[in-house]
């Protein structure tokens, strides 16, 4: 009766019998996988596509995009001269309108929409404020329009301040209290002064830069300027919005579309060297993130492979032993990409990490196989029996390790977040394919090599990894003092409550993007400019009545900064506003700018006037550090900056700068006055009069009305984002938009990781029970796993490494990675009879050490990534693997030794 063989031994026998067949078939499948992948694989950048189709928001967002198109690419023009920015916007806008891949360009509203009606777009409160300013500054306007030069303007401001100071002094004689004296100079006067000083300083320092200061006196509009451009005057920014056609939703085409948008920008930039131009928005952020991730992952995978080869050559002092496990790993990787293309068909920014993950994990099986094979051969066993024996000796531990790791990944497959579920399936299957390569391709190559050369049956001394001076005595000492090791380990573990609980979670996805990426930098500039962002919420309305009601509710929310719809271009309360506008006439119509009466500015005279004004507002403020332009401290700081700037240059340069500034200042002033006069008799605006460019933008294909809701605060931050989403859903649970998509994806990702971690923990423990057939040994291995996770938390606290949506994958991943070393350690102990064992005296210890080092190289290579989320993943996994290694080769053998003494 034939002896019953285990499945692992049966596989090894077949490989030894048909080695060439195994290698040829494996190679052909690998080549076919690569060719198939190159032709068929797709890349997905949109975060909304990472959500599960079962997620209710997935359909909501899909319906929104079907009605109103994709998210916008935002081109930001920044500079000290917005007139130049307008010229650039015209050039770029005309270029974009000719591009077939751009569905819509929105850079300027037709100015005729404002003709005669510009003041209607101010609120009733703003109109009242404008009337009050004009009435209070009648003497000021009389002086400045009669002699429109810089000296007259500054003297007029000085006069206004003198009046305020005199009024305060008189009131003070009548018994004004100290509290009443605060803020005696009108904030409006200080705001005008600050605005003029800022603009003049800009003209001197930037040699011609100009920002209109007259908005401090004449407010005629908000984000949309009176000539129709989307501007933020105080930040010196102008926006151009472009929508890419729906057919460019994939990575390659979207990447090309963003590149094609940047191409004309680079051409135009040459003619506008004084302006800064950048591209951001959700499509640009997604495409740039995928490009950076793809580049980083490719480089990291290559670095990992080269590092592993060098480590093998150094450790084994030979060529073929390092090469064979690498070849087996490559086969597993090639088969894996074929599986991805066949079963899933695409990669995302998350699943693209599987290459580096498998490079670090898949090589472990080959390491254990080769090191144990060396030990068998050095004991004098012939090569074919050695192959069969090692397939059984290491195969079982490798199989258990692969199953636990694969299950840890497969547990992610049940997650509601599609991107993570796909990563779990890809990585789990990849681990099993790498295991299969170590059971077939690796033994076949070794068999053919050994068969082709003389057999070596003479016993040789087992190669030890601990050949470093003073390492052997240290290991021997620790081996004979297990209580010291266990005591130190417990002390480190108890450090988690001190350091580990200081670990924080960062859910700001903008913080994870690659440093230096154009779209990230410009998104941050938009936020820093005062609340602008490419993130916003959207809603729909079927009727104008519903639209008006929803807009009113959204405008009343504390987290909402502004709301835009087609009704934004149909002013509210027009009859009331017409009455208020009519009251402005007597304060505007008498004034005409007499340009011929102006004098060229004298730098010394200007400096003297500014110095006098500075002296008059010298009294201390309660908060002298504040920068607000309508405060005494803020105005003084701007006066100081102007004086400092003008004193740094020679008189001729300052005169040229001031002449140019004065010309633009009063030309701008004349335009503002004319704008007010031309809009004193508005005829009103109806929805039918709104230009088609705007109607097409805010009215969908089926006639639904679009509502865009912009946040008051930075909703890349989790706190403001949560409040914003909750308030919007309080109005309508079916709101959509990029802000809601970010909230849903980040929430689903976090839940998926944690959910996957729980499922992984349960699955791994069940596999250990099946493998060891013992609750004691399964619990011991799980205990070592928990200890390594505690040590990882401790390291995160010490090195200030934060959890984020990119590195949370460590929760299920460390279950699979960290447990492998303990599985091999316990299996070797049981093989040796369950007694005390110094792993570093055995080939298993060497294999565990090399496996950990290769994994650290594989994941550590991710730390070079520009993508900060990927880099943090590499750092965290390196820390986790290092903790698991120390526990497996030092702490676990000490525990086994103490348990053996107790049993004895």
C-alpha positions in Angstrom: 0.0 0.0 0.0 1.5 3.3 -1.1 2.2 5.9 1.7 -0.3 8.7 1.8 1.3 12.0 0.8 0.3 15.5 1.9 -1.0 17.9 -0.8 2.1 20.0 -0.5 4.4 17.0 -1.0 2.3 15.9 -4.0 2.7 19.4 -5.6 6.5 19.2 -5.0 6.6 15.8 -6.7 4.8 17.0 -9.7 7.0 20.0 -10.0 10.2 17.8 -9.8 8.6 15.5 -12.4 7.6 18.3 -14.9 9.8 21.3 -14.1 10.0 22.7 -17.7 6.3 22.4 -18.2 5.7 24.3 -14.9 8.1 27.1 -16.0 6.9 27.4 -19.6 3.2 27.5 -18.6 3.9 30.0 -15.8 6.0 32.2 -18.1 3.3 32.2 -20.9 0.6 33.1 -18.4 2.7 36.0 -17.1 3.4 37.4 -20.6 -0.3 37.1 -21.5 -1.2 38.9 -18.3 1.1 41.8 -19.0 0.0 42.2 -22.6 -3.7 41.9 -21.6 -3.2 44.5 -18.9 -1.4 47.0 -21.1 -4.2 46.9 -23.6 -7.2 46.8 -21.3 -6.5 48.3 -17.9 -8.2 51.5 -17.0 -7.6 54.1 -14.3 -10.3 55.8 -12.3 -9.6 59.2 -10.6 -13.0 60.4 -9.5 -13.6 59.7 -5.8 -17.3 59.3 -6.4 -16.5 56.2 -8.4 -14.8 54.7 -5.4 -18.1 54.5 -3.5 -20.2 51.3 -3.7 -23.1 51.5 -6.1 -25.2 50.4 -3.1 -24.4 53.7 -1.3 -27.4 56.0 -1.6 -25.2 59.0 -2.3 -23.7 57.2 -5.3 -26.9 57.4 -7.2 -27.6 61.0 -6.0 -24.2 62.2 -7.3 -24.6 60.3 -10.5 -28.0 61.9 -11.2 -26.5 65.3 -10.4 -23.7 64.9 -12.9 -26.1 63.5 -15.5 -28.2 66.7 -15.2 -25.5 69.3 -14.8 -22.2 67.8 -16.0 -18.9 67.1 -14.4 -17.1 69.2 -11.7 -15.2 72.2 -12.8 -11.5 72.8 -13.5 -10.5 76.0 -11.8 -7.8 78.2 -13.4 -6.6 80.8 -10.9 -4.9 84.0 -12.0 -3.1 85.8 -9.2 -1.3 89.1 -9.4 -0.9 92.7 -8.3 -2.6 94.1 -11.3 -6.1 92.8 -11.9 -6.4 94.7 -15.2 -3.6 92.5 -16.5 -5.4 89.5 -15.1 -8.5 90.4 -17.1 -6.4 90.6 -20.3 -5.0 87.2 -19.6 -8.5 85.8 -18.8 -9.7 87.0 -22.2 -6.9 85.3 -24.0 -7.3 82.0 -22.1 -11.1 82.1 -22.3 -11.0 82.5 -26.0 -8.5 79.6 -26.4 -10.5 77.3 -24.2 -13.8 78.0 -26.1 -12.1 76.6 -29.2 -11.1 73.3 -27.5 -13.4 70.4 -28.3 -12.6 68.6 -25.0 -14.0 71.5 -23.0 -17.7 71.5 -22.7 -18.1 74.9 -21.1 -16.0 77.9 -20.2 -17.1 80.5 -17.6 -14.7 83.4 -17.2 -16.8 86.5 -17.8 -20.5 87.2 -17.5 -21.7 89.4 -20.4 -21.3 92.9 -19.1 -24.6 94.0 -20.5 -26.4 92.2 -17.7 -25.1 95.0 -15.4 -25.8 97.9 -17.6 -28.0 100.3 -15.7 -28.7 97.6 -13.1 -25.4 97.1 -11.3 -26.6 98.7 -8.0 -29.6 96.4 -7.9 -27.2 93.5 -7.1 -26.3 95.2 -3.8 -28.4 94.3 -0.8 -30.7 96.9 0.8 -28.2 97.1 3.7 -25.3 97.7 1.4 -27.2 100.4 -0.5 -27.9 102.2 2.8 -24.2 101.9 3.8 -23.2 103.3 0.4 -25.6 106.3 0.9 -24.3 106.9 4.3 -20.7 106.9 3.1 -21.4 109.3 0.2 -23.3 111.6 2.5 -20.6 111.6 5.1 -17.8 112.2 2.5 -19.3 115.0 0.5 -16.5 117.4 1.4 -14.0 114.7 0.6 -15.5 114.1 -2.8 -15.6 117.8 -3.6 -11.9 118.2 -2.9 -10.8 115.0 -4.7 -12.9 115.5 -7.9 -11.8 119.2 -8.1 -8.1 118.4 -7.8 -7.7 114.6 -8.5 -4.1 114.0 -7.3 -2.5 112.0 -4.6 -1.6 114.9 -2.3 -5.2 116.2 -2.4 -6.5 112.8 -1.7 -4.3 112.3 1.3 -5.0 115.8 2.6 -8.7 115.1 2.3 -8.3 112.0 4.3 -6.3 113.9 6.9 -9.1 116.5 7.1 -11.7 113.8 7.7 -9.5 112.4 10.5 -9.1 115.9 12.0 -12.8 116.4 12.0 -13.2 113.1 13.9 -10.6 114.1 16.4 -12.1 117.5 17.0 -15.6 116.0 17.5 -14.1 113.6 20.0 -12.3 116.4 21.9 -15.5 118.5 22.1 -17.6 115.6 23.3 -14.8 114.8 25.8 -15.2 118.2 27.4 -18.9 117.4 27.9 -18.0 114.4 30.0 -17.5 111.4 27.6 -16.4 108.3 29.4 -13.3 106.3 28.6 -15.3 103.6 27.1 -17.0 106.1 24.7 -13.7 107.4 23.5 -12.6 104.1 21.9 -12.9 104.0 18.1 -13.3 107.8 17.8 -12.0 107.8 14.3 -14.6 106.4 12.0 -13.7 102.9 10.8 -14.7 103.9 7.2 -12.1 106.6 7.2 -9.5 104.2 8.4 -10.5 101.6 5.8 -10.1 104.1 2.9 -6.7 105.2 4.3 -5.6 101.6 4.6 -6.7 100.7 1.1 -4.9 103.7 -0.4 -1.7 102.9 1.5 -1.8 99.3 0.5 -2.3 100.1 -3.2 0.4 102.8 -3.1 2.9 100.4 -1.4 2.1 97.8 -4.0 2.9 100.3 -6.8 6.3 101.1 -5.2 7.3 97.6 -4.3 6.0 95.8 -7.4 6.9 98.6 -9.8 3.5 99.2 -11.3 1.2 96.8 -9.4 -2.2 98.1 -8.7 -5.3 97.1 -6.7 -8.3 99.4 -6.6 -8.7 101.0 -3.1 -12.1 102.5 -4.1 -14.1 99.5 -3.0 -13.6 100.7 0.5 -15.7 103.8 -0.4 -17.9 102.6 -3.3 -19.0 99.0 -2.9 -20.6 98.1 -6.3 -20.5 94.3 -6.2 -19.3 91.1 -4.6 -17.4 88.2 -6.2 -18.6 89.2 -9.7 -17.0 92.5 -10.7 -19.0 95.2 -12.5 -17.3 94.2 -15.7 -18.4 90.5 -15.3 -15.2 88.8 -14.1 -15.0 86.5 -11.1 -12.5 88.3 -8.9 -11.4 88.7 -5.3 -10.0 92.2 -5.2 -8.3 92.0 -1.8 -6.5 88.8 -2.7 -5.6 89.8 -6.3 -7.3 86.7 -7.7 -9.4 86.1 -10.8 -11.0 82.7 -11.7 -11.7 80.9 -15.0 -14.0 77.9 -14.8 -13.9 75.1 -17.3 -15.9 71.8 -17.5 -14.3 68.8 -19.3 -16.6 66.7 -21.4 -18.0 63.6 -19.9 -16.1 61.3 -22.3 -12.9 62.2 -20.5 -13.7 60.5 -17.2 -10.9 58.0 -17.2 -7.4 58.6 -16.0 -5.5 58.7 -19.3 -8.0 61.0 -21.0 -8.6 63.2 -18.0 -4.8 63.5 -17.5 -4.5 64.5 -21.1 -7.4 67.0 -20.7 -5.7 68.7 -17.7 -2.4 68.7 -19.7 -4.1 70.3 -22.6 -5.6 72.9 -20.4 -2.1 73.6 -19.0 -0.6 73.9 -22.5 -2.2 77.2 -23.5 -1.5 78.5 -20.0 2.2 77.9 -20.5 2.1 79.8 -23.8 0.1 82.7 -22.4 2.3 82.9 -19.3 5.2 84.1 -21.4 3.3 87.3 -22.2 2.3 87.9 -18.6 5.4 87.2 -16.5 4.0 89.5 -13.8 1.1 87.1 -13.1 0.9 83.7 -11.5 -1.4 81.1 -13.0 -2.4 77.7 -11.6 -4.9 74.9 -12.1 -7.0 73.3 -9.4 -10.5 71.9 -8.9 -11.7 68.4 -8.3 -10.7 67.0 -11.8 -7.2 68.5 -11.5 -6.8 67.3 -8.0 -7.8 63.8 -9.0 -5.7 63.6 -12.1 -2.6 65.1 -10.3 -3.1 62.7 -7.4 -3.2 59.7 -9.7 -0.2 60.8 -11.7 1.8 61.4 -8.5 0.7 58.1 -7.0 1.4 56.2 -10.2 4.9 57.7 -10.4 5.6 57.1 -6.7 4.3 53.5 -6.8 6.4 52.7 -9.8 9.6 54.1 -8.3 8.8 52.5 -4.9 8.3 49.1 -6.5 11.5 49.3 -8.5 13.4 50.5 -5.4 11.9 47.6 -3.4 12.9 45.0 -6.0 16.5 46.3 -6.3 16.8 46.6 -2.5 15.6 43.0 -2.0 18.0 41.7 -4.6 20.9 43.5 -2.9 19.8 42.3 0.5 19.7 38.7 -0.8 23.1 38.9 -2.5 24.6 40.3 0.7 22.9 37.7 3.0 23.4 34.6 0.9 26.7 35.4 -0.7 25.5 33.8 -4.0 23.6 34.7 -7.1 21.0 32.1 -7.9 19.4 31.9 -4.4 18.4 35.6 -4.5 17.4 35.5 -8.1 15.0 32.5 -7.9 12.7 34.0 -5.2 12.7 37.3 -7.1 11.7 35.5 -10.3 8.9 33.7 -8.4 7.8 37.0 -7.0 7.7 38.6 -10.4 5.6 35.7 -11.7 3.1 36.3 -8.9 3.0 40.0 -9.6 2.5 39.5 -13.4 -0.3 37.0 -12.7 -1.8 39.5 -10.2 -2.0 42.3 -12.8 -3.7 39.9 -15.2 -6.2 39.0 -12.5 -6.9 42.7 -11.8 -7.5 43.4 -15.5 -9.7 40.3 -16.0 -11.7 40.4 -12.8 -12.0 44.2 -12.1 -10.7 46.0 -15.2 -9.4 49.1 -13.6 -7.1 50.5 -10.9 -7.8 53.4 -8.5 -5.5 55.7 -6.5 -6.0 53.2 -3.6 -5.7 49.8 -5.4 -2.6 51.0 -7.3 -0.6 50.4 -4.1 -0.9 46.6 -4.5 2.4 46.3 -6.4 4.5 47.6 -3.5 2.4 45.6 -1.0 3.0 42.4 -2.9 6.7 43.2 -3.4 7.0 43.3 0.4 4.7 40.4 1.2 5.1 37.9 -1.7 8.9 37.5 -1.3 8.5 36.1 2.2 7.3 32.7 0.9 10.4 32.4 -1.3 12.7 33.4 1.5 11.5 30.8 3.9 11.6 28.2 1.2 15.2 28.9 0.1 16.7 29.3 3.6 15.2 26.0 4.8 16.3 24.3 1.6 19.8 25.5 2.3 19.6 23.9 5.8 18.4 20.6 4.3 21.2 20.5 1.7 23.8 21.4 4.3 22.7 18.4 6.3 23.6 16.2 3.4 20.1 15.6 1.9 20.0 15.1 -1.9 18.4 18.0 -3.8 15.2 16.3 -4.9 14.3 14.9 -1.4 15.4 18.3 0.0 12.9 20.0 -2.3 10.1 17.7 -1.2 10.9 18.0 2.5 11.2 21.8 2.5 7.9 22.0 0.6 6.3 20.2 3.6 8.4 21.7 6.4 7.9 25.4 5.3 4.9 24.9 3.1 2.5 24.5 5.9 3.6 27.7 7.7 3.8 29.5 4.4 0.3 28.3 3.6 -1.1 29.5 6.9 0.7 32.8 6.6 -0.7 33.3 3.1 -4.2 32.3 4.1 -4.2 34.7 7.1 -2.8 37.5 5.1 -5.2 36.9 2.2 -8.2 36.7 4.6 -7.1 40.0 6.2 -7.3 41.6 2.8 -10.4 39.8 1.7 -12.1 41.1 4.8 -11.9 44.5 3.1 -13.9 43.1 0.2 -17.1 43.4 2.2 -16.6 47.1 2.8 -19.1 49.5 1.5 -16.3 51.6 0.0 -15.7 50.3 -3.5 -12.1 51.4 -3.7 -11.0 49.6 -0.5 -13.1 46.5 -1.3 -11.3 46.3 -4.7 -7.9 46.7 -3.0 -8.7 43.9 -0.6 -9.7 41.5 -3.4 -6.6 42.4 -5.5 -4.1 42.2 -2.7 -5.6 39.0 -1.2 -5.6 37.2 -4.5 -2.1 38.5 -5.2 -0.8 37.0 -2.0 -2.2 33.6 -2.9 -0.8 33.9 -6.4 2.7 34.7 -4.9 2.3 31.7 -2.6 1.5 29.5 -5.6 4.6 30.8 -7.4 6.7 29.8 -4.4 5.2 26.3 -4.5 5.7 25.8 -8.2 8.0 28.2 -10.1 10.7 28.4 -7.3 11.1 24.6 -6.8 11.1 24.0 -10.6 14.0 26.5 -11.0 16.0 25.0 -8.1 15.4 21.5 -9.4 16.7 22.3 -12.9 19.7 24.1 -11.5 20.7 21.3 -9.1 20.1 18.7 -11.8 22.5 20.4 -14.1 25.4 20.4 -11.8 27.2 17.8 -9.5 25.2 16.8 -6.5 26.6 17.9 -3.2 25.8 15.5 -0.4 28.6 16.3 2.0 27.2 17.9 5.2 28.1 21.5 5.7 27.8 23.8 8.7 24.5 25.7 8.7 25.0 29.4 7.7 24.1 31.7 10.6 22.8 35.2 10.3 24.3 36.1 13.7 27.9 36.5 12.5 28.3 40.1 13.6 30.8 40.5 16.5 29.1 40.7 20.0 25.7 39.7 18.5 26.0 36.0 19.4 26.9 36.7 23.1 24.0 39.1 23.3 21.6 36.6 21.8 22.8 33.9 24.1 22.4 36.1 27.1 18.9 37.1 26.2 18.0 33.4 25.4 19.0 32.4 28.9 17.2 35.3 30.6 13.6 35.1 29.2 12.2 36.9 32.2 14.2 40.0 31.3 12.8 40.0 27.7 9.2 39.4 28.8 9.5 42.1 31.5 10.9 44.7 29.1 8.2 43.7 26.5 5.5 44.2 29.1 7.0 47.6 30.1 7.0 48.8 26.5 3.5 47.6 26.0 2.3 49.5 29.1 3.8 52.6 27.5 0.9 52.7 25.1 -1.4 54.5 27.5 1.3 57.1 27.9 2.2 57.7 24.3 0.0 55.6 22.1 -3.2 57.4 23.1 -1.8 60.6 21.8 -2.1 59.3 18.3 -4.3 61.6 16.2 -6.4 61.1 13.1 -6.1 63.5 10.2 -9.1 63.3 7.8 -8.1 66.3 5.7 -7.5 64.8 2.3 -5.7 67.9 1.1 -2.9 67.2 3.7 -2.3 63.8 2.1 -1.7 65.1 -1.5 1.8 65.3 -3.0 3.9 68.2 -1.9 4.5 70.7 -4.7 1.6 69.5 -6.8 0.2 72.5 -8.6 -3.5 71.7 -8.0 -2.9 71.2 -4.3 -0.9 74.4 -3.9 -3.6 76.5 -5.7 -6.4 74.9 -3.8 -4.7 76.0 -0.6 -4.2 79.5 -2.0 -7.9 79.7 -2.7 -8.7 78.7 0.9 -6.1 81.1 2.4 -7.5 84.0 0.3 -10.6 84.0 2.5 -12.9 81.0 2.2 -12.8 80.2 -1.5 -12.6 76.5 -2.4 -13.4 74.1 -5.2 -15.6 72.2 -2.7 -19.3 73.1 -2.5 -22.7 71.5 -2.2 -25.4 71.3 -4.9 -29.1 70.9 -4.9 -31.8 71.0 -7.5 -35.3 72.5 -7.8 -38.1 71.7 -10.3 -39.8 75.1 -10.1 -38.8 78.7 -9.5 -40.9 78.8 -6.4 -39.1 75.7 -5.0 -35.8 77.3 -6.1 -36.5 80.5 -4.2 -37.6 78.7 -1.1 -34.5 76.5 -1.0 -32.1 79.3 -1.7 -33.6 81.3 1.2 -33.2 78.3 3.5 -29.6 77.7 2.5 -28.7 81.3 2.9 -29.9 81.2 6.5 -27.5 78.4 7.5 -24.5 79.4 9.7 -22.1 77.2 7.8 -23.0 78.6 4.4 -21.0 81.5 2.9 -22.9 82.1 -0.3 -25.5 80.5 -2.5 -25.6 80.8 -6.3 -28.4 79.9 -8.7 -29.9 81.5 -11.8 -31.8 83.7 -9.3 -28.5 85.2 -8.2 -28.7 87.2 -11.4 -32.2 88.4 -10.8 -31.9 90.9 -8.0 -34.3 90.6 -5.0 -36.5 93.4 -3.7 -36.0 95.4 -6.9 -38.7 98.0 -6.1 -37.3 98.7 -2.7 -33.8 99.0 -4.1 -34.9 101.3 -6.9 -36.2 103.7 -4.2 -32.9 103.5 -2.3 -30.9 104.0 -5.4 -32.9 107.1 -6.3 -31.7 108.6 -3.0 -28.1 108.3 -4.1 -28.4 110.8 -7.0 -27.9 114.1 -5.0 -24.7 112.7 -3.5 -23.2 111.5 -6.9 -24.5 113.7 -9.8 -22.8 116.9 -8.8 -19.3 115.4 -9.0 -17.2 115.3 -12.2 -13.5 114.5 -12.0 -11.4 117.4 -13.3 -8.3 115.5 -14.5 -6.7 118.7 -15.9 -6.5 120.2 -12.4 -4.2 117.4 -11.1 -0.6 117.9 -10.1 2.2 115.4 -10.4 3.0 113.9 -7.0 6.1 115.1 -5.1 7.5 112.1 -3.1 8.7 114.4 -0.2 5.3 116.1 0.0 3.5 112.7 0.0 5.8 111.3 2.6 5.3 114.4 4.8 1.5 114.1 4.6 1.6 110.4 5.4 3.8 111.1 8.4 1.4 113.7 9.7 -1.5 111.3 9.4 0.5 108.6 11.2 1.3 111.0 14.0 -2.3 111.9 14.5 -3.5 108.3 15.0 -0.5 107.4 17.2 -2.6 106.7 20.3 -2.4 103.1 21.5 -5.0 100.5 20.7 -6.3 97.9 23.0 -5.0 95.3 20.5 -2.0 96.9 18.8 -1.2 93.6 17.0 -4.3 93.5 14.9 -4.2 93.9 11.1 -7.8 94.9 10.2 -7.8 97.8 7.8 -10.6 99.6 9.7 -8.7 99.8 13.0 -6.1 102.4 14.2 -3.5 99.7 14.6 -4.2 98.3 11.1 -4.0 101.7 9.5 -0.8 102.6 11.3 0.9 99.4 10.1 0.0 100.2 6.6 1.3 103.7 6.9 4.5 102.4 8.3 4.9 99.9 5.4 4.3 102.7 2.9 6.9 104.9 4.5 9.4 102.1 4.8 9.0 101.2 1.1 9.3 104.8 -0.2 12.4 105.4 1.9 14.2 102.4 0.5 14.3 103.7 -3.1 15.8 106.8 -4.6 13.7 109.9 -5.3 13.5 109.4 -9.0 12.2 105.9 -8.7 9.7 106.9 -6.1 8.5 109.8 -8.3 8.0 107.5 -11.3 6.1 105.0 -9.2 3.9 107.6 -7.6 3.1 109.2 -11.0 2.1 105.9 -12.5 0.1 105.1 -9.4 -1.7 108.4 -9.3 -2.7 108.1 -13.0 -4.3 104.6 -12.5 -5.8 105.6 -9.1 -7.8 108.5 -10.5 -8.7 106.9 -13.8 -10.1 104.1 -11.7 -11.9 106.7 -9.5 -13.5 108.3 -12.5 -14.7 104.9 -13.7 -16.3 104.2 -10.3 -18.1 107.5 -10.3 -19.3 107.0 -13.8 -20.5 103.5 -12.9 -22.5 105.0 -10.0 -24.0 107.7 -12.2 -24.9 105.3 -15.0 -26.8 103.0 -12.6 -28.9 105.6 -10.7 -32.0 104.8 -12.8 -32.2 101.0 -13.1 -34.9 99.5 -15.3 -34.8 96.1 -13.5 -33.9 92.6 -14.4 -36.1 89.5 -15.1 -35.2 85.9 -15.5 -35.9 86.1 -19.3 -33.2 88.8 -19.6 -30.5 86.6 -18.0 -27.9 85.8 -20.7 -28.0 82.3 -22.1 -24.4 81.6 -20.9 -25.8 81.8 -17.3 -29.1 80.1 -18.0 -27.3 77.1 -19.6 -25.0 76.9 -16.6 -27.7 76.9 -13.9 -30.6 75.2 -15.7 -30.1 71.5 -16.5 -30.9 69.4 -19.5 -34.4 68.5 -18.2 -35.2 72.0 -17.0 -34.2 71.6 -13.4 -32.6 74.5 -11.6 -29.1 74.1 -10.1 -28.2 75.5 -6.6 -24.6 75.8 -5.6 -23.9 76.2 -1.9 -20.5 77.4 -0.9 -19.2 77.0 2.7 -18.3 79.8 5.1 -15.2 77.9 6.4 -12.5 75.5 5.1 -14.4 72.3 4.7 -11.3 70.3 3.8 -11.1 70.2 7.6 -13.4 67.5 9.1 -15.1 69.7 11.8 -16.5 72.4 9.4 -17.1 69.8 6.8 -19.4 67.7 9.1 -21.4 70.8 10.2 -21.7 72.0 6.6 -23.0 68.6 5.4 -25.4 68.1 8.3 -26.9 71.6 7.8 -27.3 71.1 4.1 -29.0 67.7 4.6 -31.3 69.3 7.1 -32.7 71.2 4.2 -32.6 68.3 1.7 -31.2 64.9 2.4 -30.4 64.4 -1.3 -27.9 67.3 -1.7 -24.9 66.4 -3.8 -21.7 68.2 -4.9 -18.0 67.8 -4.4 -18.2 68.7 -0.7 -20.8 65.9 -0.1 -18.8 63.5 -2.2 -15.7 64.1 -0.1 -17.6 63.7 3.1 -19.2 60.4 1.9 -16.0 58.9 0.6 -13.9 59.8 3.6 -16.6 58.5 6.0 -17.0 55.3 4.0 -13.2 54.7 3.8 -12.8 55.1 7.6 -15.7 52.7 8.3 -14.4 50.2 5.7 -10.9 50.1 7.2 -12.3 49.6 10.8 -14.9 47.1 9.6 -12.2 45.2 7.6 -10.0 45.1 10.7 -12.7 43.5 12.8 -13.5 40.9 10.1 -9.7 40.3 9.6 -9.1 39.7 13.3 -11.9 37.1 13.4 -10.9 35.3 10.2 -7.2 35.2 11.2 -8.0 33.7 14.6 -10.2 31.0 13.0 -7.4 30.1 10.6 -4.9 29.8 13.5 -7.3 27.4 15.3 -7.5 25.3 12.1 -3.8 25.4 11.6 -2.5 24.6 15.1 -5.6 22.6 16.3 -4.9 24.2 19.7 -6.5 27.2 21.4 -3.3 27.7 23.4 -1.0 28.1 20.4 -3.6 30.1 18.4 -4.0 32.5 21.4 -0.3 32.8 21.8 0.2 33.9 18.2 -2.8 36.3 18.4 -1.3 37.7 21.6 2.0 38.4 19.8 0.0 40.1 17.1 -1.8 42.4 19.6 1.5 43.2 21.2 3.0 44.3 17.9 0.0 46.5 17.3 0.4 48.1 20.7 4.1 48.7 20.0 3.1 50.3 16.7 0.8 52.7 18.5 3.5 53.5 20.9 5.9 54.3 18.0 3.2 56.5 16.4 2.9 58.5 19.6 6.7 58.9 20.0 7.3 59.9 16.3 4.1 61.8 15.9 2.8 59.7 13.1 -0.9 60.3 12.5 -3.6 58.0 11.2 -5.2 59.2 8.0 -7.3 57.8 5.2 -4.3 56.5 3.3 -2.5 54.6 6.1 -5.6 53.3 7.9 -5.1 50.2 5.8 -2.5 49.2 8.3 -5.4 48.0 10.5 -6.2 44.9 8.4 -2.7 44.8 6.8 -0.7 44.4 10.0 -2.9 41.5 11.0 -1.7 39.6 7.9 1.9 40.9 7.9 2.6 40.9 11.6 1.3 37.5 12.3 3.3 35.6 9.7 6.6 35.8 11.7 4.9 34.4 14.8 3.3 31.6 12.8 6.7 30.5 11.5 8.3 30.8 15.0 5.6 28.7 16.7 5.7 26.1 13.9 9.5 25.7 14.2 9.2 25.4 18.0 6.6 22.6 17.6 8.7 20.9 15.0 11.6 20.9 17.5 9.4 19.3 20.1 7.9 22.4 21.7 10.9 23.1 23.9 13.1 26.2 24.2 14.4 27.4 20.9 16.7 30.2 19.9 15.3 31.1 16.5 18.5 33.0 15.5 20.4 29.7 15.8 18.0 28.2 13.2 17.3 28.8 9.6 13.8 29.9 10.5 15.2 32.9 12.4 17.3 33.9 9.5 14.3 33.6 7.2 12.1 35.6 9.5 14.8 38.3 9.7 15.2 38.4 5.9 11.4 38.4 5.4 11.0 41.3 7.7 13.8 43.3 6.1 12.4 42.7 2.6 9.0 43.8 3.8 10.5 46.8 5.4 12.3 47.6 2.1 9.1 47.1 0.2 7.0 49.3 2.4 9.8 51.6 3.4 10.3 52.4 -0.3 6.9 54.1 -0.1 8.4 56.7 2.2 10.1 58.4 -0.7 6.7 59.1 -2.2 5.7 62.8 -2.8 2.2 61.8 -2.0 2.1 62.4 1.7 -0.6 59.7 2.3 1.5 57.1 0.6 4.6 58.2 2.4 2.8 57.9 5.8 1.6 54.4 4.9 5.2 53.4 4.3 6.4 54.9 7.6 3.6 53.3 9.6 4.0 49.8 8.0 7.7 49.9 8.5 7.1 50.7 12.2 4.5 47.9 12.4 6.7 45.3 10.7 9.7 46.2 12.9 7.5 45.7 16.0 6.3 42.3 14.7 9.9 41.2 14.0 11.2 42.0 17.4 8.3 40.2 19.1 8.7 37.1 16.9 12.5 36.6 17.3 12.9 37.8 20.9 9.7 38.0 22.9 7.8 35.0 21.5 10.8 32.5 22.1 11.1 33.9 25.6 7.4 33.3 26.3 7.7 29.8 24.8 10.6 29.0 27.1 8.7 30.2 30.2 5.7 28.1 29.1 7.9 25.1 28.6 9.4 25.5 32.1 6.0 25.8 33.6 4.8 22.6 31.8 7.9 20.8 33.0 
